[in-house]
């Protein structure tokens, strides 16, 4: 249920906020990219702090659960307000979006970080974490499919005065339902209590940064989040401007996310048989290769492009599930070896990196549009030069493919596997036995 909230908030702004700014408020592409980027970049600073706060929480309902309800509710309210602002004057409209989106990003940090930290404290089993993440990614894919697929349809179906505002309310309800469901659904679940980490936040961040495998995994995931963020930002432009068909936005988005509902269990079985790292490598290859091929298929037909995007979606499912299953391995191994609870700091740094990558993606895409001479307007009907049409295609296909290729440099050096996780668990058990004796 928590994935309903994270999936909805992580998807819709990246999909529709940039078009809202450029083709509804008439804000230049470069400035619009900054407006989308800066509030989420704030989470890069805030997420580790949120993780540290939840690590030290002594709430009677648990160190993580209370954040799910309070921060999730505040996030839903803030998102409903995001598209409720004025459309003119342009400066006031832009300011409204910045302030509302900054509030969203702040509350999201205090929901997402405790939520992502919980699997590391629910189980010590290496494969069980993979199963947990399989279900989580499957629900995440469903949430992304619903929020990202229905939101453009709502916008296109309603009158101009209500289109984006209705999207804001719709997504806010999804976020609220997911947050309340995650809070209620985790009542009574036993949570592993590691010892509290000492030292300052700066010291904890330094220790986490020195964890080689975690650092390599994080860099890989951030680079890929940047690639996915750029593709997500380009979906509406490819469909509406490049292909000239507004309804195709939903088709492409469903093609991108829909395969995850089918292939995520298959990726789980592959990971248990061949290892998480191998699965991550192969899924990343599909993700980047499909993005590159889309440069050709978008010239052939909508059907060919949709099939290519579906291949990208198969890779995306694995590239989400495997690193999310590898993250708690790293956090738990550190906790078992040191006896100190830095799980929240680990997940805070992780979610900060993920948020930064997903926020930087639309900024990069907006920069490509600006270089191509994209013409902003208040009605979305501006005539675009050929250079802008080329920029729309390159930002969607070429740039993400290059980024995915770069991520292989760090992923190939990652080494934490099941044997090392189990060795840490055995060592912890021996230490506890010695202490008891």
N, C-alpha and C positions, 0 to 999 in steps of 0.2 A: 504493500500500500504506500509505503514511503516513496517508492519509485514513481508512483502516479504524480506526486508533488514535484520530485526532482526532474522527471522527464518532461512535464508540462512547462516548468519554468526554464529548463535548459534548452527547450526547443523553440517555443513560439517567438521570444524576442529575437533569436538568431534568424528566424525565418521571415518575420513580418515587420520588425521594428525599423530596419534599414529602409525597406520600401515605403513604410509609413512616413519616414522623415524626408526621403527624396521625392516621392511621388504624391504626397498628400500635403505636407507642410512646405514643400518647395525648397528644402535645405540642400545645399551643395553636397555632393557625394563625399568629399573629403571630410567636411565638418560633421556630416551625419555619421560617418564611421567613428569619429572621435566620441560623439555622443553615445553611441552604442558601446564603445570600448571602455571609457573611463570609469563609469560606475561599477562595471564588473571587475575591472582591474583593481578596484578598491578591495575586493575580496582577497586578492593576493596578499595584502597586508593583514586583513582582518581574520582570515580563516585559521592561521596558526594560533592567533589569540583566542578565537572561539574554541579551538581544540584544547588549549591550555586551561581555559575556564571550565570546560566540561570535565577534563581530567581531575580537577580539584573540587568538583561539585560534591557536596555531601547531602543532597536533597533526599528525603526519605523514600521517594519513589524511584530512586536510582540516579546515577550521575549523568545519564544520557536522556532518558525518556521525557522528563519535563520540558526539555527544549523542543521536542517534536511538536508539542501542542501549542506552546506560546509563540515560538518563532514561526511555525507554520501558519497559524491564524493571522499573525501580523503580515506575513508575506502575501497571503491571499488578498487581504484588504488593500495593500499597496499596489498589487498588480491590477486590481479592478480600477484603481485610480489612474494607472499609467496612460491609458488611451482616452481618459475623460477630459483632458485639458483643452484649452482653446486652440483654434487653428490659425488665429491671427491676433495681434501682430506676430511676426515670425520669431522675434527674439523671446517674447513671452511664451510662445508655444514650445520653443526649444528648451527654455528654462524649466518649464513644467515637466517635460520628459526627463531631463537630467535629474531633477530632485526626486521624482517618483521612482525612477529606475535605481537611483542610489539607495533609496529606502528599501526597495525590493532586494537589492544585492546585500544590504546589511542584514536583513532578517533571514535571507537565504543562507548566509554563512552560519548562523546559529541553529538552523535546521539541518543543513546538509552535513556539517562536520560531525555532530553527535550521531547522526543516522549512519554515516559511513563507518564510524568507529565501532559500532555495535557488533558486527560479525566476528571481529577478532576476539571479543570477549564472550561470545556465545559458545564457541567450540574450540577444542585443541586439535581436531582431526583435519588433516591436510585435504583429503578428498571431500569431506563434508563442507568445507568452505567453498569448494568448487560447486557443489550442489546448491548451496545457499545462493551463490552468485548466478547460477543458472536460472533459478526462479526469479531472482531479482532482475536480471537482464531481460528475461522474457516479459515480465510485467512492465519493465522500463520501455521495451520495444512497443508494447501495446499502448502505453501512455503516450509515447512519442507519436505513434500512428494515429491515435484518436485526436490528440491536441494539435499536432501538425497537419493532419489531414483534414480535420473538420474546420479549423480556424480559417484557412483561406476560403473554404466553401461558404462559411458564414459571412465573411467579408464581401464576397462576390454576389451573394444572394440578397443582401439587405440594402436599403437606401443609404446614400452617402452619409446622412446624419447619424446613422446608428451602426454602420458596418464595423469599424474598428472598436467602438465602444462595446458592442455586443461580444466581440472577441475577448476583450479584457474581462468581462463578467464571466464568460464561459470558462476561460482558463482559471480564473480565481476560484470558481466552484470546484474545478478539478483539484487544484492545490489544496483547498480546504478539506475536501473529502479524503485525499491521500494523507494529509497530516494527521487528521483525527483517527483515520484507520490505523496508521502506524503506531500512534500513541495507545489506542485501545488494544490493538492486536499483540502488543509486547508485554502486557500485564502478566506478571507471574513467571516470566521466563528467567531462569537462573543465569546470571551474568558472572563471568570469571572476574575476580577482583585481584589484579596485580598490585604490587606495592606502589605507593605514590612516588612519582618522580620528584627528586629534589632539585634545587638550583633554579636559576632564573630562566625565563623563556629564551633569552639569547643563548644560554648554555645548552638548553635542550635542542634548540634549532641547530646549533653547531654539531651536536652529537648525531642528530638525524642526518645532517648533510654529509657526515663522514661515513655513513652506511653505504658502501659501494653499490651493492645490488639494488637497494632502494633508489639511489641516485640515478642509476642507469635506467631502471624501470620508469621512474618519474619523467626523465627527459624524453624517453620514447613516447610515453603517453601524452605529454604536453605537445610535442611536435605533431602527433596524430590528431589531437584535439584541435590544433590550429588548422590542419587540413580539413577536418570535418566541419569546423566552423565556417571555413570559406565556402565549401560546397553547399552547406545549409543556407548561407546567405545568398547564394547564387540561384537557388531553385526557382524562386519567384521571377527573377530577371530572365532566366533562360526560357521559362514557359511564357511569360507575359510579353516580353520585349523581343527576345531572339526568335521564338517560335510563333509569337503573335496569337496565343490562345490562353486566356486566363484560367480556364478549367483544368489545364494540363498541370498546374502547380500541384493540385491534390494528387493527380495520377503519378507524377514523378516522386512525390513524397511517400506515397503508399508503396511504390516500387522500391524505394530506398529502405524503408523501415519494415515493411511487411515480411520479408524473408526471415527476419530475426525470430518471429514467432514459430517458424518451422525448424530452423536450423540450429537454434541455440542448444536444444537437447543433444543434437548430433555433435556439436562442438564440445559439449561436456564429455560425451563418451570418447571422443578423440583425445581430449586432454587427459582423461584417466588412463588411456591406453598408451599414448605417445608422449605425454608431458605437456604442461601448460605453455612452456616456452616455445616448443615446436608448433603448437596450435596457434600461438600468437604470431609467429613468423608467417605461417601459411595464410592466416586470415588477413594479415597486413598486406601480403602480396596481392590478394584478391581485391582489397580495398584500393590500393594504389593503381594496380593494373586496370581495374574497371574505370577509374577516374580518367586515366589517360585515353582509353578507348572511346570514352564518351565524346571526345573532341571530334571523332569521325562520325559516330552514330547520330549525333544531333544534326548532322548535315543530311543524313539518309531519310529518317522518318521519326515520328514520335514513338512508334512501336519499337524500333531498334534502340532508341535512346532509353526507353523504359526498361527493356531487357538488360541493357548494360548497367543501368542504375540498380537493377535487382541483383546483379552480380556484386556490385559495390556493397549492397545491403547485406549479402551473405558474409562478405569480409568484415563489414562493420559490426555484425553480431559477435563474431569471435574476437575482434579487436576491442570490444567493450567487456566481454565476459572474462577473458583470460587475465588482463591486467587487474581487474577488480578482484579476481580470485587470488592473484599473486600479492596484492597489497597487504591483506591481513596476515599472510605468511611472514612478510618482512617485519610487520609491527609485532606479531606474537613472538617471533624468534628473538627480537631485541628484548621484549619483556621477560621471556623465560631465561635469557642469559644474564640479564642484569637485575631482575627482581623489581624493576621500576616501571611504572605505568606511563609510557610515552605514546600510547596508542592514539590518544587524541591529537598529540602534536604531529605524529606521522600522518594521520588522516587530514589534519588541518593543512599541512604542507601539500599533501596530495590534491585535495580539493581546490586549494589555492592555485596550484599549477594547472589543473583541469579547467577551472574557471577562466584563468588567464588565457589559456590556449583557445578556448571557445569564444572568448571576447575578442581576442586578437584576430581571429578568423574573419569576422565581418569587417574589421578595420582594414585588413589586407585586401579583402575583396573590394571594399570601397575605394582603396587606393588604386587598385587596378582599373576600376571604373573611371576614376578621376583622370588617370593617365590616358585613358581611351577617349576622353572628352565627353563623358556621359552628361546629358542635359536633364537637369531636375525640373520638376513642374509641380503644380498643385492639382492637376487632373490626371497625371500619368499618361498623357497622350502626346508628349513632346516627340518630335521626329529625331531619331538618333543617327549620328554619322556611322559609317562603316567601321571606323576605329572603335566606337563604343560597342558595337555588336561583337567585334573580335575580342574586346576586353571581357565582355560577359562570358564568352566561351572559355577563354584562357583562365579566368579566375575560377571557373567551375571545374575545369578538367586538368589543365596543365599544372597550375600552381599546387593543387593538392597532391598530384602524382609525384612532383619533385619533393615535396615535404615528406611524404610517406617513404620515399627512397632514402632520404636522409635519416629517418628514424631507425633504419636497419643498422646503422653504425653503432648505436647504443644498445639496441636489443640483442644483437649478436654477442655482446660481451656479458650479458646477464647470466648468472650462474646458480642462483638459489634454487634447489630442487627438493623433492620429497625427502630424500635421505638426510639432507642438512636440517630440515624442519624436525624430523623425527629424532635426530641426534640431539637437538636442543631440548626437546621434550624429555628425553631419557636423562640428559644431564641435569635438568631441573628436578626430576624425580629423585635422582641420587642425592642431590644437594638437600632436598627437603627431608629425605630419610636420614642423612647425617645429622642435620639440625635436630630432628626429633630424637635421635639416639643420644 
